[in-house]
Amino acid sequence: MKKKKSFNINPYILLFSVIFVCGLLSYVIPAGSFERQVVEGKTMVVPNSYKVVDPHHASIIDIFRAVPYGFIGSAPVIAIILIIGGTLKIYDKTEAIPLAIYKLISKLGTNSSNLLIIAFYLIFAMLGGFLGWIETMLPFTPLVVAIMLALGLDSLVAVSIVIVGLMAGFCAGPTNVLTVGIAQQISELPLFSGFSLRFVVWIIFLVGSLAYILAYANKIKKDPSKSLVADVDTSDLKYDFSTYEGKNLNAGQSLSLLALLGAFLLSLYGMFKLKWSINDMTAVFLLCGVIAGLLNKMSGDEIVNSLIEGAKSAMGGALIVGIARGVQWILETTSIVDTIINSMANVLSNTSALTAGIGIIIAVSLLNGLVPSGSGKAMALIPLIIPLGDLIGLNRQITTLCYQFGDGITNMIWFTYGSLLMFLSYGKVPYNKYLRFMAPLIIFFFIVAIGAVYVAVKINYGPF
C-alpha cells in the first residue's frame, strides 16, 4: 500500500502570501487613520478621532518592500535570536550543555519524563506569565527538543512544552509587563491590580494544558506509532549521548553552566530593576558566550566561528520573524489597519457588558493574525475599547482582562506569528499537525477565558 504523502506548509511562502493578500486589501478597504498623541514616551490613539484619508494602494514594490522593512521593525528580536543561537553553539562545542543533559537523564532515568515535562513546563509558564518572555526563549527550544527525544518522546511534546508554557502563561499573565502592564497603564489602573483572578486563570490554564501534554506524551511513549509527527525525521536533532559515557563535567564546563545561569539572573534583574530592553539582554548572552569560550580555552577564532555557525543555524527562524513583521508594515503603510480596528469597535458599541467582553476577546483574537505584537495592539486598541467599555458598563479592569485573553490565546496558533513558526521549526513540527494537536487546548482556553469574564462581570471585578 502506497504511503500517503504528508502535507507541509512552507512558512516563508505562507507569510509572503499573507503580505500579498494584505496588499490587495488596500484596494478594497478604505484607508483611514486615528489621531495619535505621545503620553509619557508612548504613542497612543486618540478615541473618536478616526477619519478617512487618501488611499495608498500597495504596489508590487510595496509588497516586496514589506520584507526588508519587516526585518527593520523586528531587528531587536532577530538580533537576540542570532546571538543566543551563536552562544549556544559555543556551549555545544564545549560539550557543557550536552554533557549536562546526559548527566541529568542518567541520574533521573528515562522513566522520569513526566517529572521533567512538569519541571520545564513550570519554568516556561512562569517566564511567560510573570515576565512576559516569549521570543527570548526561542534559542533554548533545541535543548528541550534534545532532552525530550532522549527520553523517548517526540519533538511535538518538546515544542508544546515551550510554546504552551510560555504563551498560556503569557495569556493569563498575572504580572505580564508587555500586555497587562501596558494596558493597565493606558487604562489608568494601578499596575498589576486585579492580580488574584488572573492568577487563578493562570493556574487553571497551567493545570489543564499540562495534563493534556502529559496524556499525549504517555500515549506515544507506550506506542510511538501514535505520534502525530511519527513520519518526521528528527535524528539530526538528537545528541549522541554514547560519546559522553564515563565523562564528567570539568571545571571550565561547570563554570560555563554557572555563567549561563548568571546570564538569566542578570537579565531578570536588568528587566525589573534597570528597565532593560531586549538589546541589553542580547548583550548579556553575547558576553556569556564569550566567557564560556574563554573558560574552555577556545581561541578567538574558535569563539567567532562558533558564533557564526550558531547564528547560521538560527537564521531560518530569524527570517520568519522578519517576514511576519512585514504583514504589519504593509497594513500600516496602506492605512487600512486603523479602519479594521474602527470597524471592530463600532460592532461592539451596542451590546451588553458580557457580550461586549466576549466580543473584545474575539475581535482581538482575529486582529492577532494581522498584528501579533501584544504591546503594539495595546497602544492602538486600549484607548478605543476603554471608552467603549465605559459606555456599556464594562469596567476598565474587565476590559483589560478581555484584551489580555484575546491577545494571548490565538497567538498559540496564528501562522502569521513568526515566533510560533520558529518554535515549530526547531522541532521540525509541521504547522498542520501542530494545529491538530492544539485544537482541543484552544477550545479549553476559550472556555476558561469566557468563564472568567462571566465571573468578572458578575462580581464587578476591580479595582476599576
MONORFEN-V205587 format. One record per residue. N is the residue number from 1. PSI is psi in whole degrees, -180 to 180 (NA if undefined). OMEGA is omega as a letter, one per 40 degrees, with the letter a starting at -180 (999 if undefined). NEAR is the number of other ideal C-beta (glycine too) atoms within 8 Angstrom. Layout:
# MONORFEN-V205587
n=N psi=PSI omega=OMEGA near=NEAR
n=N psi=PSI omega=OMEGA near=NEAR
This chain:
# MONORFEN-V205587
n=1 psi=129 omega=a near=2
n=2 psi=129 omega=a near=3
n=3 psi=133 omega=a near=4
n=4 psi=129 omega=a near=4
n=5 psi=130 omega=a near=4
n=6 psi=149 omega=a near=7
n=7 psi=119 omega=i near=6
n=8 psi=143 omega=a near=7
n=9 psi=123 omega=i near=10
n=10 psi=118 omega=a near=6
n=11 psi=-31 omega=a near=12
n=12 psi=-44 omega=i near=9
n=13 psi=-41 omega=a near=8
n=14 psi=-49 omega=a near=11
n=15 psi=-40 omega=i near=17
n=16 psi=-33 omega=i near=10
n=17 psi=-38 omega=i near=8
n=18 psi=-43 omega=i near=11
n=19 psi=-44 omega=a near=15
n=20 psi=-45 omega=a near=9
n=21 psi=-42 omega=i near=8
n=22 psi=-36 omega=i near=15
n=23 psi=-42 omega=i near=13
n=24 psi=-34 omega=a near=9
n=25 psi=-23 omega=i near=10
n=26 psi=-15 omega=i near=15
n=27 psi=-8 omega=a near=6
n=28 psi=-45 omega=a near=5
n=29 psi=130 omega=i near=8
n=30 psi=143 omega=i near=7
n=31 psi=141 omega=i near=14
n=32 psi=168 omega=a near=13
n=33 psi=144 omega=i near=9
n=34 psi=151 omega=i near=13
n=35 psi=149 omega=a near=7
n=36 psi=148 omega=i near=8
n=37 psi=152 omega=a near=7
n=38 psi=120 omega=i near=8
n=39 psi=116 omega=a near=6
n=40 psi=45 omega=i near=4
n=41 psi=0 omega=a near=4
n=42 psi=135 omega=i near=9
n=43 psi=121 omega=a near=6
n=44 psi=154 omega=a near=12
n=45 psi=141 omega=i near=12
n=46 psi=118 omega=a near=10
n=47 psi=148 omega=i near=8
n=48 psi=27 omega=a near=5
n=49 psi=9 omega=a near=8
n=50 psi=139 omega=i near=9
n=51 psi=152 omega=i near=6
n=52 psi=138 omega=i near=5
n=53 psi=171 omega=i near=8
n=54 psi=136 omega=a near=4
n=55 psi=149 omega=i near=9
n=56 psi=90 omega=a near=9
n=57 psi=135 omega=a near=7
n=58 psi=128 omega=i near=13
n=59 psi=171 omega=i near=6
n=60 psi=-33 omega=i near=5
n=61 psi=-39 omega=i near=6
n=62 psi=-40 omega=a near=12
n=63 psi=-43 omega=i near=12
n=64 psi=-28 omega=i near=7
n=65 psi=-25 omega=a near=8
n=66 psi=-29 omega=a near=15
n=67 psi=-57 omega=i near=12
n=68 psi=-35 omega=i near=7
n=69 psi=-29 omega=i near=10
n=70 psi=-40 omega=i near=16
n=71 psi=-41 omega=i near=11
n=72 psi=-45 omega=a near=7
n=73 psi=-27 omega=a near=9
n=74 psi=21 omega=a near=13
n=75 psi=-45 omega=a near=8
n=76 psi=-39 omega=i near=10
n=77 psi=-43 omega=i near=11
n=78 psi=-42 omega=a near=12
n=79 psi=-46 omega=a near=11
n=80 psi=-32 omega=i near=16
n=81 psi=-46 omega=a near=16
n=82 psi=-42 omega=a near=12
n=83 psi=-46 omega=i near=14
n=84 psi=-35 omega=i near=15
n=85 psi=-43 omega=i near=13
n=86 psi=-41 omega=i near=17
n=87 psi=-43 omega=i near=16
n=88 psi=-29 omega=i near=15
n=89 psi=-36 omega=i near=14
n=90 psi=-45 omega=i near=17
n=91 psi=-35 omega=i near=13
n=92 psi=-42 omega=i near=11
n=93 psi=-33 omega=i near=9
n=94 psi=-11 omega=a near=14
n=95 psi=12 omega=a near=9
n=96 psi=-49 omega=a near=15
n=97 psi=-50 omega=i near=11
n=98 psi=-36 omega=i near=12
n=99 psi=-38 omega=i near=12
n=100 psi=-40 omega=i near=11
n=101 psi=-43 omega=i near=14
n=102 psi=-45 omega=a near=12
n=103 psi=-40 omega=a near=10
n=104 psi=-48 omega=a near=9
n=105 psi=-37 omega=i near=14
n=106 psi=-38 omega=a near=7
n=107 psi=-42 omega=a near=6
n=108 psi=-28 omega=a near=8
n=109 psi=157 omega=a near=7
n=110 psi=-15 omega=i near=8
n=111 psi=3 omega=a near=4
n=112 psi=16 omega=a near=10
n=113 psi=-42 omega=a near=13
n=114 psi=-42 omega=i near=9
n=115 psi=-44 omega=a near=8
n=116 psi=-36 omega=i near=12
n=117 psi=-47 omega=i near=15
n=118 psi=-44 omega=a near=10
n=119 psi=-49 omega=a near=8
n=120 psi=-42 omega=a near=13
n=121 psi=-43 omega=i near=14
n=122 psi=-41 omega=i near=10
n=123 psi=-49 omega=a near=9
n=124 psi=-37 omega=i near=14
n=125 psi=-36 omega=i near=15
n=126 psi=-40 omega=i near=10
n=127 psi=-41 omega=i near=13
n=128 psi=-42 omega=a near=18
n=129 psi=-36 omega=a near=14
n=130 psi=-22 omega=i near=11
n=131 psi=-21 omega=a near=12
n=132 psi=24 omega=i near=13
n=133 psi=131 omega=i near=9
n=134 psi=-68 omega=a near=11
n=135 psi=-34 omega=a near=11
n=136 psi=-18 omega=a near=10
n=137 psi=-5 omega=a near=12
n=138 psi=-51 omega=a near=15
n=139 psi=-10 omega=i near=12
n=140 psi=-7 omega=a near=10
n=141 psi=-42 omega=i near=14
n=142 psi=-30 omega=i near=10
n=143 psi=-43 omega=i near=10
n=144 psi=-39 omega=i near=13
n=145 psi=-47 omega=a near=15
n=146 psi=-41 omega=a near=13
n=147 psi=-46 omega=a near=14
n=148 psi=-39 omega=i near=16
n=149 psi=-38 omega=i near=14
n=150 psi=-25 omega=i near=12
n=151 psi=2 omega=i near=11
n=152 psi=16 omega=i near=8
n=153 psi=-175 omega=i near=11
n=154 psi=173 omega=a near=14
n=155 psi=-21 omega=i near=15
n=156 psi=-39 omega=i near=15
n=157 psi=-45 omega=a near=14
n=158 psi=-52 omega=a near=16
n=159 psi=-30 omega=i near=17
n=160 psi=-34 omega=i near=13
n=161 psi=-46 omega=a near=15
n=162 psi=-52 omega=a near=15
n=163 psi=-55 omega=a near=12
n=164 psi=-39 omega=i near=14
n=165 psi=-52 omega=a near=16
n=166 psi=-50 omega=a near=15
n=167 psi=-34 omega=i near=13
n=168 psi=-39 omega=i near=16
n=169 psi=-44 omega=i near=18
n=170 psi=-41 omega=a near=17
n=171 psi=-48 omega=i near=15
n=172 psi=-36 omega=i near=14
n=173 psi=72 omega=i near=17
n=174 psi=-39 omega=i near=12
n=175 psi=41 omega=a near=11
n=176 psi=110 omega=a near=15
n=177 psi=-36 omega=a near=9
n=178 psi=-24 omega=i near=9
n=179 psi=-60 omega=a near=16
n=180 psi=-48 omega=a near=14
n=181 psi=-50 omega=a near=13
n=182 psi=-44 omega=a near=15
n=183 psi=-41 omega=i near=13
n=184 psi=-34 omega=i near=13
n=185 psi=-44 omega=i near=9
n=186 psi=-36 omega=a near=13
n=187 psi=-2 omega=a near=12
n=188 psi=40 omega=i near=5
n=189 psi=153 omega=i near=13
n=190 psi=138 omega=a near=6
n=191 psi=127 omega=i near=7
n=192 psi=21 omega=i near=10
n=193 psi=157 omega=a near=10
n=194 psi=24 omega=a near=13
n=195 psi=-40 omega=a near=9
n=196 psi=-47 omega=a near=6
n=197 psi=-42 omega=i near=12
n=198 psi=-38 omega=i near=14
n=199 psi=-40 omega=i near=10
n=200 psi=-44 omega=i near=9
n=201 psi=-40 omega=i near=12
n=202 psi=-43 omega=i near=14
n=203 psi=-45 omega=a near=8
n=204 psi=-46 omega=i near=9
n=205 psi=-47 omega=a near=15
n=206 psi=-51 omega=a near=13
n=207 psi=-45 omega=a near=8
n=208 psi=-47 omega=a near=11
n=209 psi=-37 omega=i near=13
n=210 psi=-41 omega=i near=11
n=211 psi=-39 omega=i near=8
n=212 psi=-45 omega=i near=11
n=213 psi=-42 omega=i near=14
n=214 psi=-40 omega=i near=11
n=215 psi=-44 omega=i near=8
n=216 psi=-43 omega=a near=12
n=217 psi=-44 omega=i near=13
n=218 psi=-34 omega=i near=9
n=219 psi=-46 omega=a near=9
n=220 psi=-22 omega=i near=13
n=221 psi=-36 omega=i near=9
n=222 psi=-37 omega=a near=5
n=223 psi=91 omega=a near=6
n=224 psi=-23 omega=a near=9
n=225 psi=-17 omega=i near=5
n=226 psi=-1 omega=i near=7
n=227 psi=136 omega=i near=9
n=228 psi=-17 omega=i near=8
n=229 psi=32 omega=a near=14
n=230 psi=-27 omega=a near=9
n=231 psi=4 omega=a near=4
n=232 psi=127 omega=i near=9
n=233 psi=112 omega=i near=5
n=234 psi=20 omega=a near=13
n=235 psi=-31 omega=a near=5
n=236 psi=-6 omega=i near=5
n=237 psi=-6 omega=a near=11
n=238 psi=155 omega=i near=9
n=239 psi=144 omega=i near=8
n=240 psi=90 omega=a near=5
n=241 psi=-13 omega=i near=11
n=242 psi=-25 omega=a near=5
n=243 psi=-10 omega=a near=5
n=244 psi=3 omega=i near=10
n=245 psi=131 omega=i near=6
n=246 psi=-4 omega=a near=3
n=247 psi=151 omega=i near=6
n=248 psi=157 omega=i near=4
n=249 psi=128 omega=i near=9
n=250 psi=-180 omega=a near=6
n=251 psi=-44 omega=a near=5
n=252 psi=-42 omega=i near=11
n=253 psi=-41 omega=i near=14
n=254 psi=-45 omega=i near=10
n=255 psi=-33 omega=i near=9
n=256 psi=-42 omega=i near=15
n=257 psi=-37 omega=i near=12
n=258 psi=-36 omega=i near=8
n=259 psi=-38 omega=i near=12
n=260 psi=-42 omega=i near=11
n=261 psi=-41 omega=i near=8
n=262 psi=-36 omega=i near=9
n=263 psi=-40 omega=i near=12
n=264 psi=-49 omega=a near=8
n=265 psi=-40 omega=i near=8
n=266 psi=-38 omega=i near=9
n=267 psi=-41 omega=i near=14
n=268 psi=-46 omega=i near=9
n=269 psi=-43 omega=a near=9
n=270 psi=-41 omega=a near=12
n=271 psi=-41 omega=a near=12
n=272 psi=-44 omega=a near=6
n=273 psi=-32 omega=a near=6
n=274 psi=2 omega=i near=8
n=275 psi=42 omega=a near=5
n=276 psi=155 omega=i near=8
n=277 psi=179 omega=i near=7
n=278 psi=-28 omega=i near=11
n=279 psi=-35 omega=i near=9
n=280 psi=-40 omega=i near=11
n=281 psi=-38 omega=i near=14
n=282 psi=-43 omega=i near=13
n=283 psi=-40 omega=a near=8
n=284 psi=-44 omega=a near=12
n=285 psi=-30 omega=i near=14
n=286 psi=-46 omega=i near=11
n=287 psi=-41 omega=i near=9
n=288 psi=-42 omega=i near=13
n=289 psi=-43 omega=i near=17
n=290 psi=-45 omega=i near=10
n=291 psi=-43 omega=i near=10
n=292 psi=-41 omega=i near=16
n=293 psi=-44 omega=a near=13
n=294 psi=-40 omega=i near=9
n=295 psi=-28 omega=a near=11
n=296 psi=19 omega=i near=11
n=297 psi=36 omega=i near=5
n=298 psi=146 omega=i near=11
n=299 psi=168 omega=i near=5
n=300 psi=-43 omega=i near=5
n=301 psi=-41 omega=a near=6
n=302 psi=-39 omega=i near=10
n=303 psi=-48 omega=a near=14
n=304 psi=-45 omega=a near=8
n=305 psi=-35 omega=i near=8
n=306 psi=-41 omega=i near=16
n=307 psi=-44 omega=a near=14
n=308 psi=-43 omega=i near=9
n=309 psi=-43 omega=i near=10
n=310 psi=-39 omega=i near=15
n=311 psi=-37 omega=i near=13
n=312 psi=-43 omega=a near=7
n=313 psi=-25 omega=i near=8
n=314 psi=-6 omega=a near=15
n=315 psi=-40 omega=a near=9
n=316 psi=-46 omega=i near=8
n=317 psi=-37 omega=i near=13
n=318 psi=-37 omega=i near=12
n=319 psi=-37 omega=i near=9
n=320 psi=-45 omega=i near=15
n=321 psi=-44 omega=a near=16
n=322 psi=-45 omega=a near=14
n=323 psi=-40 omega=i near=14
n=324 psi=-37 omega=i near=16
n=325 psi=-24 omega=i near=13
n=326 psi=-26 omega=i near=14
n=327 psi=-47 omega=i near=15
n=328 psi=-38 omega=a near=15
n=329 psi=-45 omega=a near=12
n=330 psi=-35 omega=i near=16
n=331 psi=-42 omega=a near=13
n=332 psi=-39 omega=a near=8
n=333 psi=-37 omega=a near=10
n=334 psi=-2 omega=i near=16
n=335 psi=36 omega=i near=13
n=336 psi=-14 omega=a near=14
n=337 psi=-38 omega=i near=12
n=338 psi=-33 omega=i near=12
n=339 psi=-42 omega=i near=13
n=340 psi=-45 omega=i near=12
n=341 psi=-44 omega=a near=13
n=342 psi=-39 omega=i near=12
n=343 psi=-41 omega=i near=8
n=344 psi=-42 omega=i near=11
n=345 psi=-39 omega=a near=11
n=346 psi=-37 omega=a near=7
n=347 psi=-36 omega=a near=8
n=348 psi=-7 omega=a near=13
n=349 psi=-22 omega=a near=9
n=350 psi=42 omega=a near=3
n=351 psi=172 omega=i near=8
n=352 psi=170 omega=a near=6
n=353 psi=-48 omega=a near=11
n=354 psi=-44 omega=i near=9
n=355 psi=-41 omega=i near=8
n=356 psi=-39 omega=i near=14
n=357 psi=-46 omega=i near=15
n=358 psi=-38 omega=i near=11
n=359 psi=-38 omega=i near=11
n=360 psi=-42 omega=i near=14
n=361 psi=-47 omega=a near=16
n=362 psi=-45 omega=a near=9
n=363 psi=-45 omega=i near=12
n=364 psi=-36 omega=i near=15
n=365 psi=-42 omega=i near=10
n=366 psi=-41 omega=a near=9
n=367 psi=-23 omega=i near=14
n=368 psi=-34 omega=a near=15
n=369 psi=-24 omega=a near=8
n=370 psi=-37 omega=a near=11
n=371 psi=87 omega=a near=11
n=372 psi=-25 omega=a near=13
n=373 psi=118 omega=i near=7
n=374 psi=-44 omega=a near=14
n=375 psi=-36 omega=i near=9
n=376 psi=-43 omega=i near=9
n=377 psi=-37 omega=a near=14
n=378 psi=-42 omega=i near=14
n=379 psi=-35 omega=a near=14
n=380 psi=-39 omega=a near=14
n=381 psi=-42 omega=a near=13
n=382 psi=-44 omega=i near=16
n=383 psi=-18 omega=i near=13
n=384 psi=-42 omega=a near=14
n=385 psi=-20 omega=i near=14
n=386 psi=-51 omega=i near=13
n=387 psi=-35 omega=i near=10
n=388 psi=-46 omega=i near=14
n=389 psi=-40 omega=i near=15
n=390 psi=-39 omega=a near=8
n=391 psi=-35 omega=a near=7
n=392 psi=5 omega=i near=11
n=393 psi=22 omega=i near=6
n=394 psi=109 omega=a near=13
n=395 psi=166 omega=a near=11
n=396 psi=-32 omega=i near=12
n=397 psi=-41 omega=i near=15
n=398 psi=-40 omega=i near=16
n=399 psi=-43 omega=i near=17
n=400 psi=-40 omega=i near=15
n=401 psi=-43 omega=i near=15
n=402 psi=-43 omega=i near=16
n=403 psi=-44 omega=a near=17
n=404 psi=-47 omega=i near=16
n=405 psi=-44 omega=a near=14
n=406 psi=-38 omega=a near=16
n=407 psi=-36 omega=a near=13
n=408 psi=-39 omega=a near=16
n=409 psi=-53 omega=a near=13
n=410 psi=-10 omega=i near=12
n=411 psi=-17 omega=i near=15
n=412 psi=-11 omega=a near=16
n=413 psi=-13 omega=a near=9
n=414 psi=123 omega=a near=11
n=415 psi=-11 omega=i near=12
n=416 psi=-2 omega=i near=11
n=417 psi=104 omega=a near=11
n=418 psi=-39 omega=a near=15
n=419 psi=-37 omega=i near=13
n=420 psi=-47 omega=a near=13
n=421 psi=-33 omega=i near=15
n=422 psi=-41 omega=i near=15
n=423 psi=-45 omega=a near=13
n=424 psi=-38 omega=a near=14
n=425 psi=-32 omega=i near=12
n=426 psi=-28 omega=i near=12
n=427 psi=4 omega=a near=15
n=428 psi=37 omega=a near=11
n=429 psi=118 omega=i near=13
n=430 psi=141 omega=a near=13
n=431 psi=-41 omega=a near=13
n=432 psi=-33 omega=i near=9
n=433 psi=-35 omega=i near=12
n=434 psi=-41 omega=i near=13
n=435 psi=-40 omega=i near=9
n=436 psi=-42 omega=i near=8
n=437 psi=-39 omega=a near=11
n=438 psi=-19 omega=a near=12
n=439 psi=-50 omega=i near=8
n=440 psi=-36 omega=i near=7
n=441 psi=-42 omega=a near=13
n=442 psi=-41 omega=i near=12
n=443 psi=-44 omega=i near=8
n=444 psi=-46 omega=a near=11
n=445 psi=-41 omega=i near=14
n=446 psi=-41 omega=i near=10
n=447 psi=-45 omega=i near=8
n=448 psi=-43 omega=a near=12
n=449 psi=-47 omega=i near=12
n=450 psi=-39 omega=i near=10
n=451 psi=-40 omega=i near=8
n=452 psi=-39 omega=i near=13
n=453 psi=-40 omega=i near=16
n=454 psi=-47 omega=i near=9
n=455 psi=-43 omega=a near=10
n=456 psi=-42 omega=i near=14
n=457 psi=-42 omega=a near=13
n=458 psi=-38 omega=a near=6
n=459 psi=1 omega=a near=6
n=460 psi=56 omega=a near=8
n=461 psi=126 omega=a near=13
n=462 psi=-167 omega=e near=8
n=463 psi=158 omega=a near=7
n=464 psi=NA omega=999 near=9
